Each structure stands twice: as C-alpha cells, then as structure tokens.
Amino acid sequence: MGTFVFTGGHHNSALVLAQYFVSQKHTVYWYGHKKSSRKDQNDSAEYVEVTASKIKFLDLPAGRATLNISELLRLPYGFIVALKYLIAHQPSAVISFGGYLGATTALAAYILGISVYLHEQTVVAGKANKFISKLARRVYLTWHSSLKFFPKKKSLVVGLPLRSSIIRATPKKLFDRKRPTLLVMGGKQGAHAINHFIFEHLRDLLIDFNLIHQTGTSSETGDYEQALALRGSLGSLADSYLPIGYITENEIGYYLKSANYYLGRSGAHITYELLLLGLKAVLVPLSFTHQREQYKNALELVKVKQAVVLSQSDLSLKNLRVAIKELKQLRPEKYTLSGDATEKVYNDIKRTL
C-alpha cells in the first residue's frame, strides 16, 4: 500500500477522498492550517475534522502571494517546511485541493520528483490552481465549464467527492413549530456580515421561519457566543432558533435535507450539494474573490431556476422576504451533475501512478 499527502484550501471534499484512501489501507498525511486565520485562537474546522478521522495532521506555515510583507516572508519558510515534511514522509503522490497551501506543497513535491494530482472544485480557476496544473500529472474538475482553464490532455471532469451524509442522510424533524425551515450558512469559517444580519433581524425572521444558523467558531468575531446569548433571550421563540458553531461532515446532510430554504454563501461545495439535493437558495456570494468565483458558482443555480442572488449590500429583511417569495414561484429544472468523484479519482490515481 502507498503513502499519500493531502493538502489544499477546500478540506471538505479532500477529506472525503482522504478517508477513502485510508479505507483502502493506504497511509495518509494531511498538510493544513491548524487555525483558520492568523489571529484566530480556535482550532480550524479542517484540523478538527481531519484529526477526528485519525489522519495525521501537520501544520504548514505557508504564505499567500500577496503584497502583504508578512505573508511574503512566509512563502520561503512554508516551502522549506513542505520540503522537510515530504522528504520525511516519502509519499507516492501529493493530492492537492488547491489554494496557496496546495501550491506550496505541489511545488515542493515537483522538485522532489513526487507525482502531483489536482482537484478543482470551482467553476472558475484561481491563480494557485492554474500554477499547480502545470506541475500536475492529472487535473480533476467538478464542472465542465472549468475545462477551458486547464490543459485539456490531462484534465478529467469527475464531479465532487461527496460527504457521505449528503448521500445517506434522511430528513429530521428539528422543530415542533410549523414554519418553513431556513438554513443559514457562511462557509466553514462563518460569514460575519450574514451573521450580523441574522442577529439584527432575528425576532422578525422567527415570525416566518424556524432557523438553523451555522455561525462559524472564530474567536475574532465571537459570533457563535453572541448567537447563544441571543437564543437565551428569545423566551418562547428559543426553540425555533438553532445556532451551531460548525456543522460537521457527518451532520451536513441531515440539515440540508431538513431545510426548506438555504441562505448563505455560494462556495464550491455548497453549490454542488444544493444542486444535487434540489434545495432552493438565496445566495449571497462573497464579494472579494478571484474572478468573482462565488458569483459564478451561484449562476449555476440561477440557470436552473433554483436560486435568487442577493449582493451583500442588498441583504435586508425586505429583500430576503421578496427573494423567498420569488423562490416559492420557481420550478427548478434538472441539472446534470457528474456525481460522486471519490472512486473515480482514486481509481485514476492508482492507474496513472
């Protein structure tokens, strides 16, 4: 059996594939960030879930290629650390899920003669993944529309490795009160702007909805603690508001399948999963992303009449109610997805190594 290194910015689907490699008796190491940001004192969702899976986690102090001096100084240090890790572990391959962590590890692996594989989750391609694709033996894509960004001879559209609860979970009755259930999420780190909107209008929202609210667990914002405090002040409405710091991979399927509507960001994973499940959504794309990545992800749902997009600046109680009313009238069209990529990617890596 071989040894494999997993790394990259999108830990959810990467972890699905890493777990499958472990189930096939391979040794797996994970190079990631123990903290979600430089100032956050809490462990990242990535670290919590990877270590819970009994996979060896190594903190990689890589830096971003930005104009920030502190980040630039981290670039050579992170690269040296990645080299050190790879020399110690001698993996058969590095499997990158993008971002600056993935780029740092991929470059170190390429220099050492270690095979590199890349999975791209988003509709568009970031600079890091375009760079990694030049070093990679194979580029796995989630969306057919991403093909134009990568070398065609080594690119393969496979879909997304899907968290098991997305496939296997069944709906749960989470609330006694007969109201539609709105699931609010802002990505694995939460979305402070969306959280603030929920907090500001919580009582008004609870008139119309039962709320499941993933806040993130950042110690910088303290949003989860604020959500708990607000819940304690709601009196009889408290049972209609369920704040959660982070919804784990084992739970996400239950919450998505138990909701009537989704409100939140349009990151790569949630976009694919919403399409797969047919859950109607009000999407608030993150504004400052490369090539408006989240907005273009959101358009995949808009095209099949499954979503309404609101800019963050337009997120208001009135506009949300209008958007939900519009969603009720939509009749979603079928979207052809490539399905679960887990075994496809595993088999291809074993074949091409």
C-alpha positions in Angstrom: 0.0 0.0 0.0 1.2 3.5 -0.7 1.7 6.8 1.2 -0.2 9.9 0.1 -0.3 13.5 1.1 -3.5 15.6 1.0 -3.5 19.4 1.2 -5.4 22.4 -0.1 -7.9 25.0 0.6 -11.1 23.0 0.3 -10.9 20.5 3.1 -14.5 19.0 2.9 -14.1 17.1 -0.4 -10.4 16.5 0.2 -11.3 14.7 3.4 -13.8 12.5 1.7 -11.1 11.3 -0.7 -8.5 11.0 2.1 -10.8 8.8 4.1 -11.4 6.6 1.1 -7.6 6.2 0.7 -7.4 5.2 4.4 -10.2 2.7 3.9 -8.1 1.1 1.2 -5.2 0.6 3.7 -3.0 3.5 2.5 -1.1 5.8 4.8 -2.3 9.4 4.6 -0.8 12.6 5.9 -2.5 15.9 5.8 -0.7 19.3 5.4 -3.0 22.1 6.5 -3.7 25.0 8.8 -4.5 24.4 12.5 -6.0 27.8 12.7 -8.5 29.4 10.3 -6.7 32.7 10.3 -3.5 34.2 11.8 -5.4 35.9 14.7 -8.0 33.1 15.4 -7.3 31.3 18.7 -9.7 28.4 18.0 -8.8 25.3 16.0 -9.9 25.3 12.4 -12.8 23.1 11.2 -10.2 21.5 8.9 -8.0 20.5 11.9 -10.9 19.3 14.0 -12.4 17.1 11.2 -9.1 15.7 9.9 -7.8 14.7 13.3 -11.2 13.2 14.2 -10.7 10.9 11.2 -7.5 9.7 12.8 -5.4 11.2 9.9 -2.0 12.6 10.8 -2.2 16.4 10.6 0.8 18.6 10.1 0.5 22.4 10.3 2.0 24.0 7.2 3.0 27.7 7.8 2.7 28.6 4.1 2.1 32.2 3.0 0.0 33.8 0.3 1.5 35.5 -2.7 0.1 39.0 -1.9 1.5 42.4 -1.3 1.4 41.8 2.4 5.0 41.7 3.7 4.2 39.2 6.5 2.7 36.8 4.0 5.5 37.2 1.5 8.0 36.3 4.3 6.1 33.1 4.9 6.5 31.9 1.3 10.1 30.6 1.5 9.6 29.3 5.1 6.4 27.4 4.2 8.2 26.0 1.1 11.1 24.7 3.2 8.8 23.2 5.7 6.8 21.4 2.9 10.1 20.1 1.6 11.1 18.8 5.0 7.7 17.1 5.5 7.8 15.4 2.1 11.4 14.2 2.5 10.3 12.6 5.8 7.1 11.0 4.5 8.3 9.9 1.0 4.7 9.8 -0.4 3.8 8.1 -3.7 1.8 11.3 -4.6 0.6 14.6 -3.4 -3.2 15.2 -3.9 -3.9 18.9 -3.9 -7.3 20.6 -3.5 -6.0 24.0 -4.4 -5.1 27.3 -2.8 -1.8 28.6 -1.5 -1.2 25.5 0.8 -1.7 23.3 -2.2 0.6 25.4 -4.4 3.4 25.3 -1.8 3.2 21.6 -1.3 2.8 20.9 -5.1 5.9 22.9 -5.9 8.0 21.1 -3.2 6.7 17.7 -4.4 7.5 18.5 -8.1 11.1 19.5 -7.2 11.5 16.2 -5.3 10.1 14.2 -8.2 6.9 13.3 -6.4 3.7 13.0 -8.5 1.1 15.7 -8.1 -2.6 15.4 -8.7 -5.0 18.4 -8.5 -8.8 18.6 -7.9 -10.5 21.9 -8.9 -13.8 22.5 -7.1 -14.9 25.8 -8.5 -16.4 27.0 -11.8 -13.5 29.3 -12.4 -9.8 28.7 -11.8 -7.7 30.6 -9.3 -4.1 31.5 -9.8 -2.8 28.8 -7.5 -4.6 26.1 -9.3 -3.5 27.3 -12.7 0.0 27.1 -11.4 -0.5 23.6 -9.8 -2.0 22.3 -13.1 1.3 22.9 -14.8 3.0 20.6 -12.3 0.2 18.0 -12.0 0.0 14.6 -13.7 -3.8 14.9 -13.8 -6.3 17.7 -13.2 -9.7 16.6 -11.9 -12.6 19.0 -12.5 -16.0 19.4 -10.9 -17.6 21.4 -13.7 -17.4 21.0 -17.5 -17.2 24.8 -17.7 -13.8 24.7 -16.0 -12.1 22.8 -18.9 -11.2 26.0 -20.6 -8.8 27.0 -17.8 -6.7 23.8 -17.8 -4.6 21.7 -20.1 -7.1 19.5 -21.9 -4.8 16.5 -22.4 -4.6 15.9 -18.6 -7.9 17.2 -17.4 -10.8 15.0 -16.5 -14.3 16.1 -15.4 -15.3 13.8 -12.5 -17.6 15.8 -10.2 -17.0 16.4 -6.5 -16.1 13.8 -3.8 -19.4 13.9 -1.7 -19.6 13.8 2.0 -21.4 10.5 3.0 -24.2 12.2 4.9 -25.2 14.1 1.7 -25.9 10.8 0.1 -27.2 8.7 3.0 -28.9 11.1 5.4 -32.7 11.4 5.7 -34.6 14.5 6.9 -35.1 15.1 10.6 -37.9 16.9 12.5 -35.9 19.6 14.2 -38.6 21.9 15.3 -42.1 21.5 16.7 -43.5 24.7 15.3 -45.0 24.6 11.8 -42.9 27.1 9.9 -40.6 26.7 6.9 -37.0 25.9 8.0 -34.3 28.3 6.8 -30.7 27.0 6.9 -28.2 29.8 7.2 -24.5 29.1 6.5 -21.5 31.2 5.7 -18.8 28.6 4.9 -16.7 26.7 7.3 -15.4 30.0 8.9 -18.8 31.6 9.0 -19.7 34.9 7.4 -19.7 37.8 9.8 -21.8 40.0 7.6 -24.6 37.4 7.2 -24.4 36.6 11.0 -24.8 40.3 11.8 -27.9 40.4 9.5 -29.4 37.4 11.3 -28.7 38.9 14.8 -30.2 42.2 13.8 -33.4 40.8 12.5 -33.7 37.6 14.5 -37.1 38.1 16.0 -38.6 39.2 12.7 -37.1 36.2 10.9 -38.5 33.9 13.5 -42.0 35.1 12.7 -41.6 33.5 9.3 -39.1 30.7 9.8 -37.5 28.2 12.0 -33.8 28.9 11.8 -30.7 26.7 11.7 -27.8 29.0 11.9 -24.2 28.0 11.3 -22.1 30.9 12.7 -18.6 29.7 12.5 -16.4 29.4 15.5 -14.0 32.3 15.0 -12.6 33.8 18.3 -12.1 37.1 16.4 -15.8 37.8 15.9 -17.3 35.8 18.8 -20.4 35.2 16.6 -21.2 31.8 18.0 -21.2 33.1 21.5 -23.4 36.0 20.5 -25.9 33.6 18.9 -26.1 31.6 22.0 -26.7 34.7 24.1 -29.4 35.9 21.8 -31.1 32.5 21.9 -31.2 32.7 25.6 -33.1 36.0 25.4 -35.8 34.7 23.0 -38.2 33.2 25.5 -40.8 31.0 23.8 -39.1 31.6 20.4 -35.8 30.0 21.6 -36.9 26.5 20.4 -37.3 27.8 16.9 -33.6 29.0 16.7 -30.8 26.5 16.5 -27.3 28.2 16.4 -24.4 25.8 15.6 -20.8 26.8 15.5 -19.8 24.4 12.7 -21.9 21.7 11.1 -19.6 18.6 10.6 -19.4 16.4 7.6 -21.4 13.7 9.4 -24.3 16.1 10.1 -24.5 18.4 7.0 -26.7 16.0 5.0 -29.3 15.9 7.8 -29.5 19.7 8.0 -29.6 20.3 4.2 -32.3 17.6 3.8 -34.4 19.0 6.7 -34.4 22.6 5.4 -36.9 24.2 3.0 -34.6 27.0 2.0 -30.9 27.9 2.2 -29.4 31.4 2.9 -25.7 31.9 2.6 -22.5 31.9 0.5 -22.1 30.1 -2.8 -18.8 28.3 -2.2 -17.8 25.4 -4.4 -19.0 22.6 -2.2 -22.3 24.0 -1.1 -23.2 25.0 -4.7 -22.7 21.4 -5.9 -24.6 19.9 -3.0 -27.5 22.3 -3.3 -27.8 21.3 -7.0 -27.6 17.7 -6.1 -30.3 17.9 -3.5 -32.5 20.5 -5.3 -32.7 22.8 -2.3 -33.9 26.3 -3.2 -31.5 29.0 -2.1 -30.9 32.7 -1.6 -27.3 33.1 -2.3 -25.1 36.0 -1.0 -21.7 35.5 -2.8 -18.6 36.6 -1.1 -17.6 39.8 -2.9 -13.9 39.7 -2.8 -13.0 36.5 -4.6 -10.8 35.9 -7.6 -12.8 36.4 -10.8 -16.0 36.7 -8.8 -15.8 33.0 -8.2 -18.7 32.7 -5.8 -21.0 34.8 -8.0 -20.2 32.5 -11.0 -20.9 29.4 -8.8 -24.2 31.0 -7.9 -25.2 31.4 -11.5 -25.1 27.6 -11.9 -28.2 27.5 -9.6 -29.8 30.6 -11.1 -29.6 29.0 -14.6 -31.8 26.1 -13.5 -34.2 28.3 -11.5 -33.1 27.1 -8.1 -31.7 30.3 -6.6 -32.0 34.0 -6.2 -28.8 36.0 -5.8 -28.5 39.0 -3.5 -25.4 41.1 -3.1 -24.2 41.5 0.4 -25.0 45.2 0.2 -28.6 44.4 -0.8 -29.1 41.9 2.1 -32.1 43.3 4.0 -35.2 41.9 5.7 -37.4 43.2 2.9 -35.2 41.9 0.1 -34.9 38.5 1.7 -38.7 38.2 2.0 -39.0 39.2 -1.6 -36.4 36.6 -2.6 -38.1 33.8 -0.7 -41.4 34.8 -2.3 -39.7 34.5 -5.7 -38.2 31.1 -4.8 -41.6 29.8 -4.0 -42.7 30.5 -7.6 -39.7 28.9 -9.2 -39.9 25.5 -10.8 -36.3 24.1 -10.8 -35.0 22.4 -13.9 -32.9 19.3 -13.9 -29.1 19.9 -13.7 -26.8 17.1 -14.9 -24.0 16.6 -12.4 -21.1 14.3 -12.7 -21.9 12.7 -9.3 -19.6 11.5 -6.6 -16.0 11.7 -7.7 -14.4 9.7 -4.9 -13.9 6.3 -6.5 -13.3 7.8 -10.0 -10.4 9.9 -8.7 -9.0 7.0 -6.5 -9.1 4.6 -9.4 -7.5 7.0 -11.8 -4.7 7.9 -9.5 -3.9 4.2 -8.9 -4.0 3.6 -12.7 -1.7 6.5 -13.6 0.9 6.4 -10.8 
